[in-house]
Amino acid sequence: MLRRRAPEEDDAVLIDMASLESGSGSSYGSTAHASEVPSALGAVASMAGKQQVAPSRVGSSAKPPIDFVLVWEEDLRNQESPAQDKTHTHKFWRETFLESLRLAGLNMDQHDVQDETTAVHFILLRAPWAVLCYYAEDLRLKLPLQELPNQASNWSATLLEWLGIPNILLEQVPDTPPEYYSCQFKASKLQWFLGSDNQDTFFTSTKRHQILFEILAKTRYGHKKKGLFGIDQLLAEGVFRAAFPLHDGPFSAVPENSQALGLTQRQVLFQHWARWGKWNKYQPLDHVRQYFGEKVALYFAWLGFYTGWLLPAAVVGTVVFLVGCFLVFSDIPTQELCHSSDGLDMCPLCSDCSFWPLSSACTLAQAGRLFDHGGTVFFSLFMALWAVLLLEYWKRKNATLAYRWDCSDYEDIEERPRPQFAARAPTTALNPVTGEDEPYFPEKRRVHRMLAGSVVLLMMVAVVIMCLVSIILYRAIMAVIVSKSDNAFLSAWAPRIASLTGSVVNLIFIVILSKVYVVLAQVLTRWEMHRTQTAFEDAFTLKVFVFQFVNFYASPVYIAFFKGRFVGYPGNYHTLFGVRNEECAAGGCLIELAQELLVIMVGKQIINNVQEIFVPRLKGCWQKLYSRRRKAGVGAHPAPWEADYDLLPCEGLFHEYLEMGVLGGEGHPRSTKIRAVWIRASSKLWIQSGRWAVILGLHTAGGEEIG
């Protein structure tokens, strides 16, 4: 559900259906204005109409199902408030938008729910058969020709079956979606498509939703040069409170016997997938794909693949850690440091600080030995190899899913211009591939805008470097201040306290800068006027990926490669802005590097868990409370659109891809784009992170031996 926010994806197209029978206008339907309709549209609508009344058609209903719902709320208390001017503007935009939808051929019904203070208006949108046929052909949707047996396979299930070992991960999920031979839809060839004799089931719910969203995202409610078009803008302005397709019935009330007939896809997914008790079962990816689309299914396919591949890395990492635990108590240099006499004093941290005993660094040296040993280099080499194999095997699985889900050539053949691009493009030009007039934006102007966006990116990277320098100064100053404390414990642990608090401050900077830059990157990427959704996502991903990599890893790289290299020696210490450069602790910088990564990754995951678990729960409680107030006295059984309106909106999967790519942790409306850019970027980063692991391991281990 969309709810008063500008989504990150905008992949919809509008073709005016008002003049389907008139047959006049340009040759490119997806960019036609209200008064410009291609000459072939009348023929397409007429052909679809003939198919509709053909005697062979069975099961067609007089009233199509509800495909999309628009919602707005009206405050009944302040009818004469100062905000009436804005309210009148919203009302005008809303009426203009709904009238444009009527001209586009959509059927509408309105239902109102009212209490003493608020009236909630629901607009139920339905696409007639002729509209669906026309847009399916215009959008080049692939529809089935012949059914095939499901070809889903799992290497572990095949191996266990061959060995005769019971597979506890395997579960029989009912109503497995079949696979099809398919091709692009043509209304003139309707009779050759599978299931064309039933209008109610020929277009699946996801196809209908895609068509409706295409229309909604391009419909204008004002002048295009002012950006007054699309449901996204209306949601952002508050003209509508929500726009969403309906779920296929409730998810609850599933009988214990999951093989029972009559379960909806939503109930099947809830029973066999979206439950904590199913964490140890294979994911029903084909069911997820059928209900939510390829992009959502691809995310969960990647998540399951990635989680499975983490198992060998976790085993090797645990073994290396246990070796480090053994070396803590058997390493001779560490034992000598811990048992050194109090007569071994180290230089003070500042000119007026006192000397400190070497034996006080015993705990740090032991903790550092957990990670700083020969096994660390082996683990780094293993992770480099693991990252390469992860990428290559994911390519295989990705190609398999793309072929099975019939969207491997989507980017090259089927992708259409973005609606924002089509609406704002200053001119049109002939597409040499399709032979149609399409919206056109000069490439030279786009390059200039991309260069301007690169300058903004460099400025934000400079801000990250400035924050890093401020944290370095903070740690150096804080260590001196704490070391002068009268408390013996604080004085002894001054460098560690300064380092830990500096890591927390760094995490705060990372979170704030990430939020600011993602919003800025969205604005810049829209301004660059990319033609397709793939190009839009690629540009957006590149901007965010480069910045987030610098944002997250600037401090660890400094600690691993630069900290302690420019300290100087007693009597000639180097300074930064008058503050003495910080140096590594007695146990080496590796323990501080591990602490920095621990604070960043664990802290970020804690923040994400709060945002993804507790915040939605709080929002859900508030939403339920609000809906109860609104439904007081209305009825115990709300309509389906009322029940779905009470659900929280889906905010997309981009942040999940971001977490996987940059942090190595776990993280739009429906899209058929199979190759999600963040998966490519995250896979490539795993190779780079493996190489960095080798370099860090060799650097820290070698530095410790030399020291």
C-alpha positions as CSV (number, residue, x, y, z in Angstrom):
1,M,0.0,0.0,0.0
2,L,1.2,3.5,-0.8
3,R,0.4,6.1,1.9
4,R,1.3,9.8,1.4
5,R,4.9,9.3,0.4
6,A,6.8,9.5,-2.8
7,P,7.9,6.0,-3.7
8,E,11.4,5.2,-4.9
9,E,10.1,3.5,-8.0
10,D,7.9,5.0,-10.7
11,D,7.4,2.6,-13.6
12,A,3.9,3.3,-15.0
13,V,2.4,4.4,-18.3
14,L,-0.9,6.0,-19.2
15,I,-2.7,5.8,-22.5
16,D,-5.9,7.7,-22.9
17,M,-8.8,5.3,-23.5
18,A,-11.4,8.0,-24.0
19,S,-11.0,8.0,-27.7
20,L,-10.5,4.3,-28.3
21,E,-13.3,4.4,-30.9
22,S,-12.2,7.7,-32.4
23,G,-8.9,6.4,-33.8
24,S,-6.9,9.6,-34.0
25,G,-3.6,10.7,-32.6
26,S,0.0,9.8,-32.5
27,S,1.6,6.4,-33.0
28,Y,3.0,6.0,-29.6
29,G,0.1,5.1,-27.2
30,S,2.0,5.1,-23.9
31,T,2.8,8.8,-24.2
32,A,-0.5,10.0,-25.6
33,H,-2.2,12.9,-24.0
34,A,-5.9,13.1,-23.3
35,S,-6.5,14.5,-26.8
36,E,-3.9,12.3,-28.6
37,V,-4.9,8.7,-29.2
38,P,-3.1,6.4,-31.7
39,S,-5.1,5.4,-34.8
40,A,-4.8,1.7,-33.9
41,L,-6.5,2.0,-30.6
42,G,-10.0,1.9,-32.0
43,A,-9.2,-1.3,-33.8
44,V,-7.8,-2.9,-30.7
45,A,-10.7,-2.0,-28.6
46,S,-13.1,-3.2,-31.3
47,M,-11.3,-6.5,-31.5
48,A,-11.4,-6.9,-27.8
49,G,-15.1,-6.1,-27.8
50,K,-15.8,-8.8,-30.4
51,Q,-13.9,-11.3,-28.3
52,Q,-15.9,-10.2,-25.3
53,V,-19.3,-11.0,-26.9
54,A,-18.2,-14.0,-28.8
55,P,-20.4,-17.1,-28.1
56,S,-17.4,-19.2,-27.1
57,R,-16.6,-17.0,-24.1
58,V,-17.7,-18.4,-20.8
59,G,-17.5,-17.2,-17.2
60,S,-17.3,-13.5,-17.9
61,S,-18.9,-11.3,-15.3
62,A,-20.8,-8.1,-15.9
63,K,-18.8,-6.3,-13.2
64,P,-15.0,-6.7,-13.2
65,P,-13.2,-7.3,-9.9
66,I,-11.8,-4.4,-7.9
67,D,-8.3,-3.7,-9.2
68,F,-7.2,-0.6,-7.2
69,V,-8.4,1.5,-4.4
70,L,-7.9,5.2,-3.8
71,V,-8.6,6.7,-0.4
72,W,-8.9,10.2,0.9
73,E,-10.2,11.6,4.2
74,E,-12.3,14.6,5.0
75,D,-12.3,16.4,8.3
76,L,-15.9,17.4,9.2
77,R,-15.0,19.6,12.1
78,N,-13.1,22.5,10.5
79,Q,-15.1,23.4,7.5
80,E,-14.2,27.1,7.8
81,S,-10.5,26.8,8.8
82,P,-7.7,29.0,7.3
83,A,-6.6,25.9,5.4
84,Q,-9.6,25.9,3.1
85,D,-7.7,27.3,0.2
86,K,-5.4,24.3,0.2
87,T,-8.4,22.0,0.7
88,H,-10.1,23.5,-2.4
89,T,-6.9,23.0,-4.4
90,H,-6.7,19.4,-3.3
91,K,-10.4,18.9,-4.2
92,F,-9.9,20.4,-7.7
93,W,-6.8,18.2,-8.3
94,R,-8.7,15.1,-7.0
95,E,-11.7,15.7,-9.2
96,T,-9.5,16.4,-12.3
97,F,-7.5,13.2,-11.6
98,L,-10.7,11.1,-11.2
99,E,-12.2,12.6,-14.4
100,S,-9.0,11.7,-16.3
101,L,-9.3,8.1,-15.0
102,R,-12.9,8.0,-16.3
103,L,-11.7,9.2,-19.7
104,A,-9.0,6.5,-19.6
105,G,-11.8,3.9,-19.5
106,L,-11.8,2.9,-15.9
107,N,-15.0,2.1,-14.0
108,M,-15.4,3.7,-10.6
109,D,-17.5,3.1,-7.5
110,Q,-17.4,5.3,-4.4
111,H,-18.0,4.1,-0.8
112,D,-17.9,6.4,2.2
113,V,-17.4,5.6,5.9
114,Q,-18.2,8.4,8.3
115,D,-18.2,9.2,12.0
116,E,-18.7,12.4,14.0
117,T,-15.3,14.0,12.9
118,T,-14.0,12.2,9.8
119,A,-15.4,10.9,6.5
120,V,-13.3,8.4,4.7
121,H,-14.0,8.1,0.9
122,F,-13.0,5.0,-1.0
123,I,-12.8,5.0,-4.8
124,L,-12.9,1.5,-6.2
125,L,-11.3,1.2,-9.6
126,R,-12.1,-1.5,-12.1
127,A,-10.5,-2.0,-15.5
128,P,-12.9,-3.3,-18.2
129,W,-11.9,-6.1,-20.5
130,A,-11.1,-3.8,-23.5
131,V,-8.9,-1.6,-21.3
132,L,-6.9,-4.7,-20.0
133,C,-6.5,-6.1,-23.5
134,Y,-5.3,-2.8,-24.9
135,Y,-2.8,-2.0,-22.1
136,A,-1.6,-5.6,-22.1
137,E,-0.6,-5.2,-25.7
138,D,0.7,-1.8,-25.3
139,L,2.9,-2.7,-22.3
140,R,4.0,-5.9,-24.1
141,L,3.0,-8.1,-21.2
142,K,3.8,-11.8,-21.6
143,L,0.9,-14.1,-21.2
144,P,0.8,-17.9,-21.2
145,L,0.4,-20.0,-24.3
146,Q,0.9,-23.5,-23.0
147,E,1.2,-24.9,-19.5
148,L,4.4,-26.7,-18.4
149,P,5.2,-28.8,-15.3
150,N,6.9,-26.8,-12.5
151,Q,10.7,-27.1,-12.9
152,A,11.7,-25.9,-9.5
153,S,14.6,-27.8,-8.0
154,N,16.9,-27.6,-5.0
155,W,20.4,-29.1,-5.1
156,S,20.3,-30.0,-1.4
157,A,16.9,-31.7,-1.7
158,T,18.2,-33.7,-4.8
159,L,21.4,-34.7,-2.9
160,L,19.5,-35.9,0.2
161,E,17.0,-37.8,-1.9
162,W,19.8,-39.5,-3.8
163,L,21.5,-40.4,-0.5
164,G,18.2,-41.6,1.0
165,I,18.4,-39.2,3.9
166,P,15.2,-37.6,5.2
167,N,15.0,-33.9,4.3
168,I,13.6,-32.0,7.2
169,L,13.7,-28.8,5.1
170,L,11.2,-30.1,2.5
171,E,7.6,-29.3,2.8
172,Q,4.8,-29.9,0.4
173,V,3.1,-26.6,-0.4
174,P,-0.4,-26.8,-2.0
175,D,-1.4,-25.1,-5.3
176,T,2.1,-25.0,-6.8
177,P,2.0,-22.4,-9.6
178,P,2.6,-24.0,-13.0
179,E,5.0,-22.7,-15.6
180,Y,4.2,-21.6,-19.1
181,Y,5.4,-21.0,-22.6
182,S,4.5,-17.4,-23.1
183,C,4.8,-14.5,-25.5
184,Q,3.9,-10.9,-25.8
185,F,0.1,-10.4,-25.8
186,K,-1.6,-9.5,-29.1
187,A,-5.4,-8.8,-29.1
188,S,-5.6,-10.1,-32.6
189,K,-4.2,-13.5,-31.4
190,L,-6.4,-13.7,-28.3
191,Q,-7.8,-17.1,-29.1
192,W,-4.3,-18.7,-29.0
193,F,-3.5,-17.7,-25.4
194,L,-4.2,-20.1,-22.6
195,G,-7.4,-19.4,-20.7
196,S,-8.6,-16.7,-23.1
197,D,-12.1,-18.2,-22.8
198,N,-12.6,-16.7,-19.3
199,Q,-12.3,-13.0,-18.8
200,D,-12.3,-13.3,-15.1
201,T,-9.1,-15.4,-14.8
202,F,-7.2,-14.6,-18.0
203,F,-5.4,-11.7,-16.5
204,T,-3.9,-12.6,-13.1
205,S,-4.3,-10.2,-10.2
206,T,-0.7,-9.1,-10.5
207,K,-1.1,-8.3,-14.2
208,R,-4.2,-6.3,-13.5
209,H,-2.5,-4.4,-10.7
210,Q,0.4,-3.7,-13.0
211,I,-1.9,-2.2,-15.7
212,L,-3.8,-0.1,-13.2
213,F,-0.6,1.2,-11.6
214,E,0.7,2.1,-15.1
215,I,-2.4,4.2,-15.7
216,L,-2.4,5.9,-12.2
217,A,1.3,6.8,-12.4
218,K,0.9,8.8,-15.6
219,T,-2.6,10.4,-15.3
220,R,-2.4,14.2,-15.1
221,Y,-4.3,16.5,-12.9
222,G,-2.6,19.7,-14.0
223,H,0.1,21.1,-16.3
224,K,2.9,18.6,-17.0
225,K,5.7,21.2,-16.7
226,K,4.7,21.8,-13.2
227,G,4.9,18.1,-12.4
228,L,1.2,17.8,-11.8
229,F,0.7,14.1,-12.8
230,G,0.7,10.7,-11.3
231,I,-0.7,9.2,-8.1
232,D,2.7,9.5,-6.5
233,Q,2.6,13.3,-6.5
234,L,-1.0,13.2,-5.2
235,L,0.0,11.0,-2.3
236,A,3.0,13.2,-1.5
237,E,0.7,16.3,-1.5
238,G,-1.9,14.6,0.7
239,V,-4.6,14.8,-1.9
240,F,-5.1,11.0,-1.4
241,R,-4.2,9.2,1.8
242,A,-3.6,5.9,0.2
243,A,-3.6,4.0,-3.1
244,F,-3.3,0.2,-3.1
245,P,-4.5,-3.0,-4.8
246,L,-6.7,-5.3,-2.7
247,H,-5.4,-8.5,-1.2
248,D,-6.9,-11.8,-2.3
249,G,-9.0,-12.3,0.7
250,P,-7.9,-12.6,4.4
251,F,-4.8,-14.4,5.4
252,S,-6.2,-15.8,8.7
253,A,-8.7,-18.6,9.3
254,V,-6.5,-21.2,7.7
255,P,-7.5,-24.7,8.7
256,E,-4.9,-26.9,10.3
257,N,-5.0,-29.3,7.4
258,S,-3.0,-27.2,4.9
259,Q,-3.9,-29.5,2.1
260,A,-7.5,-28.4,2.3
261,L,-9.0,-27.1,-0.9
262,G,-10.1,-23.5,-1.4
263,L,-7.1,-21.7,0.1
264,T,-6.2,-18.4,-1.4
265,Q,-2.6,-17.7,-2.4
266,R,-2.4,-15.3,0.6
267,Q,-3.5,-18.0,3.0
268,V,-1.0,-20.5,1.5
269,L,1.8,-18.0,1.9
270,F,0.8,-17.3,5.5
271,Q,0.5,-21.0,6.4
272,H,3.7,-22.1,4.7
273,W,6.0,-19.1,4.5
274,A,5.3,-16.0,6.6
275,R,5.5,-17.6,10.0
276,W,8.3,-18.0,12.5
277,G,7.8,-21.7,12.6
278,K,8.7,-22.1,9.0
279,W,12.3,-20.7,9.3
280,N,13.7,-24.2,8.7
281,K,11.7,-24.9,5.5
282,Y,12.5,-24.2,1.9
283,Q,10.8,-21.0,0.7
284,P,7.9,-21.4,-1.7
285,L,9.5,-18.9,-4.1
286,D,7.1,-19.7,-7.0
287,H,4.1,-18.8,-4.7
288,V,5.8,-15.6,-3.6
289,R,6.5,-14.7,-7.2
290,Q,2.9,-15.3,-8.3
291,Y,1.5,-13.2,-5.5
292,F,4.0,-10.4,-5.1
293,G,5.9,-10.3,-8.3
294,E,9.4,-11.2,-9.5
295,K,11.3,-8.4,-7.7
296,V,10.0,-9.4,-4.2
297,A,10.5,-13.1,-5.0
298,L,14.1,-12.4,-6.2
299,Y,14.9,-10.6,-2.9
300,F,13.8,-13.6,-0.9
301,A,15.6,-16.0,-3.3
302,W,18.8,-14.0,-2.7
303,L,18.2,-13.9,1.0
304,G,17.8,-17.6,1.3
305,F,20.8,-18.2,-1.0
306,Y,22.9,-15.8,1.0
307,T,21.9,-17.3,4.4
308,G,22.7,-20.8,3.2
309,W,26.2,-19.7,2.0
310,L,26.8,-18.0,5.4
311,L,26.8,-21.4,7.1
312,P,30.3,-22.5,5.9
313,A,31.7,-19.1,6.6
314,A,30.3,-19.2,10.1
315,V,31.8,-22.7,10.7
316,V,35.3,-21.6,9.6
317,G,35.0,-18.3,11.5
318,T,34.0,-20.2,14.7
319,V,37.0,-22.5,14.3
320,V,39.4,-19.6,13.8
321,F,37.9,-17.9,16.9
322,L,38.4,-21.0,19.0
323,V,42.0,-21.1,17.9
324,G,42.3,-17.5,19.0
325,C,40.8,-18.4,22.4
326,F,43.5,-21.2,22.8
327,L,46.3,-18.8,21.8
328,V,45.2,-16.2,24.4
329,F,46.5,-18.5,27.2
330,S,49.5,-20.0,25.3
331,D,51.0,-17.0,23.5
332,I,54.4,-16.2,25.0
333,P,54.5,-12.4,24.2
334,T,51.0,-12.0,25.7
335,Q,52.0,-13.8,28.8
336,E,55.2,-11.8,29.2
337,L,53.2,-8.6,28.9
338,C,50.6,-9.7,31.4
339,H,53.3,-10.8,33.9
340,S,55.6,-7.8,33.5
341,S,56.6,-5.9,36.6
342,D,55.2,-2.5,37.4
343,G,58.6,-1.0,36.7
344,L,57.9,-1.1,33.0
345,D,56.3,2.3,32.4
346,M,55.1,3.7,29.1
347,C,55.2,7.3,27.9
348,P,52.3,9.5,28.9
349,L,49.5,10.5,26.5
350,C,50.1,14.2,26.9
351,S,52.8,16.5,28.2
352,D,51.3,16.9,31.6
353,C,49.9,13.3,31.9
354,S,51.5,10.6,34.1
355,F,53.3,7.5,33.0
356,W,51.3,4.3,32.9
357,P,52.4,0.7,33.5
358,L,52.7,-1.7,30.6
359,S,51.0,-4.5,32.6
360,S,47.7,-2.5,32.5
361,A,47.4,-3.3,28.8
362,C,47.1,-7.1,29.6
363,T,43.4,-7.3,28.9
364,L,43.7,-5.5,25.6
365,A,46.6,-7.7,24.5
366,Q,44.6,-10.8,25.3
367,A,41.5,-9.6,23.5
368,G,43.6,-8.6,20.5
369,R,45.1,-12.1,20.4
370,L,41.7,-13.5,19.8
371,F,41.7,-12.0,16.4
372,D,45.3,-11.3,15.6
373,H,47.0,-14.6,14.8
374,G,47.9,-16.8,11.8
375,G,44.3,-18.0,11.6
376,T,43.1,-14.5,10.7
377,V,45.2,-14.6,7.5
378,F,43.7,-18.0,6.6
379,F,40.2,-16.8,7.3
380,S,40.8,-13.7,5.1
381,L,42.0,-15.9,2.2
382,F,39.0,-18.2,2.8
383,M,36.6,-15.2,2.7
384,A,38.1,-14.0,-0.6
385,L,37.5,-17.4,-2.2
386,W,34.1,-17.7,-0.6
387,A,33.0,-14.3,-2.0
388,V,34.1,-15.3,-5.5
389,L,32.2,-18.6,-5.4
390,L,29.1,-16.8,-3.9
391,L,29.0,-14.5,-6.8
392,E,29.5,-17.2,-9.5
393,Y,26.9,-19.5,-8.0
394,W,24.4,-16.7,-7.5
395,K,24.8,-15.9,-11.2
396,R,23.8,-19.4,-12.0
397,K,20.8,-19.3,-9.7
398,N,19.8,-15.9,-10.9
399,A,19.9,-17.0,-14.6
400,T,17.9,-20.1,-13.7
401,L,15.2,-18.0,-12.0
402,A,15.2,-15.5,-14.8
403,Y,14.6,-18.2,-17.4
404,R,11.9,-20.0,-15.3
405,W,10.1,-16.8,-14.5
406,D,10.2,-15.6,-18.1
407,C,11.9,-12.3,-17.6
408,S,15.5,-12.8,-18.6
409,D,15.2,-10.4,-21.6
410,Y,13.1,-7.8,-19.9
411,E,15.7,-5.0,-19.8
412,D,16.7,-5.5,-23.4
413,I,13.3,-6.0,-25.1
414,E,10.3,-5.3,-23.0
415,E,11.2,-2.3,-20.8
416,R,9.2,0.9,-21.5
417,P,10.0,4.5,-20.7
418,R,9.5,5.7,-17.2
419,P,6.2,7.7,-16.7
420,Q,8.0,10.7,-15.2
421,F,10.4,10.6,-18.2
422,A,7.5,10.3,-20.6
423,A,5.6,13.2,-19.0
424,R,8.5,15.6,-18.7
425,A,10.5,14.8,-21.9
426,P,10.7,17.9,-24.0
427,T,10.3,16.1,-27.4
428,T,9.8,12.7,-29.0
429,A,12.1,10.7,-31.3
430,L,11.9,7.5,-33.3
431,N,13.1,4.4,-31.5
432,P,15.4,2.5,-33.9
433,V,14.5,-0.8,-32.2
434,T,10.7,-0.6,-31.9
435,G,10.1,1.9,-34.8
436,E,7.8,4.0,-32.6
437,D,7.9,7.6,-31.5
438,E,9.0,7.7,-27.9
439,P,9.8,10.5,-25.4
440,Y,13.3,11.8,-25.9
441,F,15.7,13.8,-23.7
442,P,19.0,15.0,-25.2
443,E,21.9,12.8,-24.1
444,K,24.2,15.8,-23.8
445,R,21.9,17.5,-21.3
446,R,21.6,14.3,-19.3
447,V,25.5,13.9,-19.2
448,H,25.7,17.5,-17.9
449,R,23.2,16.7,-15.1
450,M,25.0,13.5,-14.2
451,L,28.3,15.5,-13.9
452,A,26.5,17.9,-11.6
453,G,25.2,15.0,-9.5
454,S,28.8,13.7,-9.3
455,V,29.9,17.0,-7.9
456,V,27.2,16.7,-5.2
457,L,28.4,13.2,-4.5
458,L,32.0,14.4,-4.1
459,M,30.8,17.1,-1.7
460,M,29.0,14.6,0.4
461,V,32.1,12.3,0.5
462,A,34.1,15.4,1.6
463,V,31.6,15.8,4.4
464,V,32.2,12.2,5.5
465,I,36.0,12.9,5.6
466,M,35.4,16.0,7.7
467,C,33.3,13.9,10.1
468,L,36.1,11.3,10.2
469,V,38.7,14.0,11.1
470,S,36.4,15.4,13.8
471,I,36.1,11.9,15.3
472,I,39.9,11.5,15.3
473,L,40.3,14.8,17.1
474,Y,37.5,13.8,19.5
475,R,39.2,10.5,20.4
476,A,42.6,12.2,20.9
477,I,41.1,15.0,23.1
478,M,38.8,12.6,25.0
479,A,41.7,10.3,25.8
480,V,43.8,13.1,27.3
481,I,40.8,14.4,29.3
482,V,39.9,11.0,30.8
483,S,43.5,10.1,31.5
484,K,43.7,13.2,33.8
485,S,40.8,11.8,35.9
486,D,41.4,11.1,39.6
487,N,39.7,7.7,39.1
488,A,42.4,5.1,38.6
489,F,40.1,2.9,36.5
490,L,39.1,5.7,34.1
491,S,42.7,6.9,33.9
492,A,43.9,3.4,32.9
493,W,41.2,2.8,30.4
494,A,41.2,6.3,28.9
495,P,42.2,5.3,25.3
496,R,39.6,2.5,25.2
497,I,36.8,4.8,26.5
498,A,37.7,7.4,24.0
499,S,37.8,4.8,21.2
500,L,34.5,3.3,22.2
501,T,32.6,6.6,22.5
502,G,34.2,7.7,19.2
503,S,32.8,4.6,17.5
504,V,29.3,5.4,18.8
505,V,29.6,9.0,17.6
506,N,30.8,7.7,14.2
507,L,27.7,5.4,14.1
508,I,25.5,8.4,14.7
509,F,27.2,10.4,11.9
510,I,26.8,7.4,9.6
511,V,23.0,7.1,10.2
512,I,22.4,10.8,9.8
513,L,24.4,11.2,6.7
514,S,22.9,8.1,5.2
515,K,19.3,9.4,5.6
516,V,20.3,12.8,4.2
517,Y,22.1,11.5,1.2
518,V,19.5,8.9,0.2
519,V,16.9,11.6,-0.1
520,L,19.4,13.8,-2.0
521,A,20.3,11.0,-4.4
522,Q,16.6,10.4,-5.2
523,V,16.2,14.1,-6.1
524,L,19.3,14.1,-8.2
525,T,18.5,10.9,-10.0
526,R,15.0,12.1,-11.0
527,W,16.5,15.3,-12.2
528,E,18.9,13.4,-14.5
529,M,15.9,12.2,-16.6
530,H,16.8,8.6,-17.2
531,R,14.6,7.0,-19.8
532,T,14.0,3.5,-18.3
533,Q,13.4,2.2,-14.8
534,T,16.6,0.1,-15.2
535,A,18.7,3.2,-16.0
536,F,17.0,5.1,-13.2
537,E,17.8,2.3,-10.6
538,D,21.4,1.9,-11.9
539,A,22.1,5.6,-11.5
540,F,20.5,5.8,-8.1
541,T,22.3,2.6,-6.9
542,L,25.7,3.9,-8.1
543,K,25.3,7.2,-6.2
544,V,24.1,5.6,-3.0
545,F,26.5,2.7,-3.2
546,V,29.7,4.8,-3.6
547,F,28.6,7.2,-0.8
548,Q,27.6,4.4,1.6
549,F,30.8,2.5,1.0
550,V,32.9,5.6,1.9
551,N,30.5,6.4,4.8
552,F,30.6,3.0,6.4
553,Y,34.3,2.1,5.8
554,A,36.2,5.4,6.0
555,S,36.8,4.9,9.8
556,P,37.8,1.2,9.6
557,V,40.2,1.9,6.7
558,Y,41.8,4.7,8.7
559,I,42.2,2.5,11.8
560,A,43.6,-0.4,9.7
561,F,46.1,1.5,7.5
562,F,46.8,4.9,8.9
563,K,46.3,5.0,12.7
564,G,49.6,4.9,14.6
565,R,51.7,5.5,11.5
566,F,52.3,9.2,12.1
567,V,52.8,9.4,15.9
568,G,56.4,10.4,16.0
569,Y,58.6,9.7,19.0
570,P,59.2,11.1,22.5
571,G,60.3,14.7,22.1
572,N,59.0,15.0,18.6
573,Y,55.4,14.0,18.5
574,H,53.4,14.8,15.3
575,T,50.2,16.8,15.8
576,L,46.9,17.4,13.9
577,F,45.5,20.9,14.5
578,G,47.6,21.2,17.6
579,V,46.5,17.8,19.0
580,R,48.9,15.0,19.3
581,N,48.1,12.2,16.8
582,E,46.5,9.1,18.4
583,E,48.5,5.9,18.4
584,C,47.5,2.2,18.6
585,A,47.1,0.6,22.0
586,A,49.8,-1.8,23.4
587,G,47.9,-4.8,21.9
588,G,47.8,-3.3,18.4
589,C,45.1,-1.6,16.3
590,L,43.4,-4.8,15.4
591,I,41.3,-4.9,18.6
592,E,40.2,-1.3,17.9
593,L,39.4,-2.3,14.3
594,A,37.2,-5.2,15.6
595,Q,35.5,-2.8,18.0
596,E,34.8,-0.3,15.3
597,L,33.3,-2.9,13.0
598,L,31.3,-4.4,15.9
599,V,29.8,-1.0,16.9
600,I,29.0,-0.1,13.3
601,M,27.5,-3.4,12.2
602,V,25.8,-4.4,15.4
603,G,24.6,-0.9,16.1
604,K,23.2,-0.5,12.6
605,Q,21.5,-3.9,12.9
606,I,20.0,-2.8,16.2
607,I,18.7,0.4,14.7
608,N,17.3,-1.5,11.7
609,N,15.6,-4.0,13.9
610,V,14.0,-1.3,15.9
611,Q,12.8,0.4,12.7
612,E,11.6,-2.9,11.1
613,I,10.1,-4.6,14.1
614,F,9.2,-2.3,16.9
615,V,8.3,0.8,14.9
616,P,5.9,-1.1,12.6
617,R,4.3,-2.7,15.7
618,L,3.8,0.7,17.3
619,K,2.4,2.0,14.0
620,G,0.1,-1.1,13.7
621,C,-1.2,-0.5,17.2
622,W,-1.9,3.2,16.4
623,Q,-3.5,2.2,13.2
624,K,-5.8,-0.3,14.9
625,L,-6.7,2.3,17.5
626,Y,-7.5,4.8,14.8
627,S,-9.5,2.4,12.8
628,R,-11.5,1.4,15.9
629,R,-12.5,5.0,16.4
630,R,-13.5,5.4,12.8
631,K,-15.4,2.1,12.7
632,A,-17.3,2.7,15.9
633,G,-20.9,2.1,15.1
634,V,-20.2,1.2,11.5
635,G,-20.2,-2.6,11.7
636,A,-18.2,-5.5,13.0
637,H,-17.2,-6.8,9.6
638,P,-15.5,-4.1,7.5
639,A,-15.4,-4.3,3.7
640,P,-12.2,-5.7,2.1
641,W,-11.0,-2.2,1.1
642,E,-11.5,-0.9,4.6
643,A,-9.6,-3.9,6.1
644,D,-6.7,-3.3,3.7
645,Y,-6.7,0.4,4.3
646,D,-5.9,-0.3,7.9
647,L,-2.7,-2.2,7.0
648,L,0.6,-0.5,7.1
649,P,2.1,0.6,3.8
650,C,5.0,-1.4,2.2
651,E,8.1,0.8,2.0
652,G,9.9,-1.3,-0.6
653,L,13.1,-3.5,-0.4
654,F,15.7,-0.9,-1.4
655,H,17.1,-0.5,2.2
656,E,17.3,-4.3,2.5
657,Y,19.4,-4.5,-0.6
658,L,21.5,-1.7,0.8
659,E,22.2,-3.5,4.0
660,M,23.2,-6.6,2.2
661,G,25.5,-4.8,-0.2
662,V,27.3,-2.4,2.1
663,L,27.1,-3.9,5.6
664,G,26.9,-7.6,4.6
665,G,23.9,-7.9,6.8
666,E,20.4,-8.8,5.8
667,G,18.7,-5.1,3.4
668,H,8.8,-0.6,-4.9
669,P,5.9,-1.6,-6.0
670,R,5.8,-4.7,-8.0
671,S,8.2,-4.8,-11.0
672,T,9.2,-7.5,-13.5
673,K,12.8,-6.5,-13.5
674,I,14.6,-9.7,-12.5
675,R,18.2,-8.4,-12.1
676,A,17.9,-6.2,-9.1
677,V,20.8,-3.8,-9.2
678,W,21.6,-4.0,-5.5
679,I,22.1,-7.7,-5.8
680,R,24.7,-7.2,-8.5
681,A,26.4,-4.5,-6.5
682,S,26.4,-6.5,-3.2
683,S,27.8,-9.5,-4.9
684,K,30.6,-7.5,-6.4
685,L,31.3,-5.9,-3.1
686,W,31.7,-9.3,-1.5
687,I,34.6,-9.9,-3.8
688,Q,36.1,-6.6,-2.8
689,S,35.4,-7.2,0.9
690,G,37.2,-10.5,0.6
691,R,40.2,-8.8,-0.9
692,W,40.1,-6.1,1.8
693,A,40.0,-8.9,4.4
694,V,43.2,-10.4,3.0
695,I,44.9,-7.0,3.0
696,L,43.7,-6.2,6.5
697,G,44.7,-9.6,7.8
698,L,48.2,-9.4,6.3
699,H,48.6,-5.8,7.4
700,T,47.6,-6.4,11.0
701,A,49.4,-9.7,11.4
702,G,52.5,-8.5,9.7
703,G,52.5,-5.3,11.7
704,E,52.2,-7.1,14.9
705,E,55.2,-9.4,14.1
706,I,57.4,-6.5,13.0
707,G,56.4,-4.5,16.1
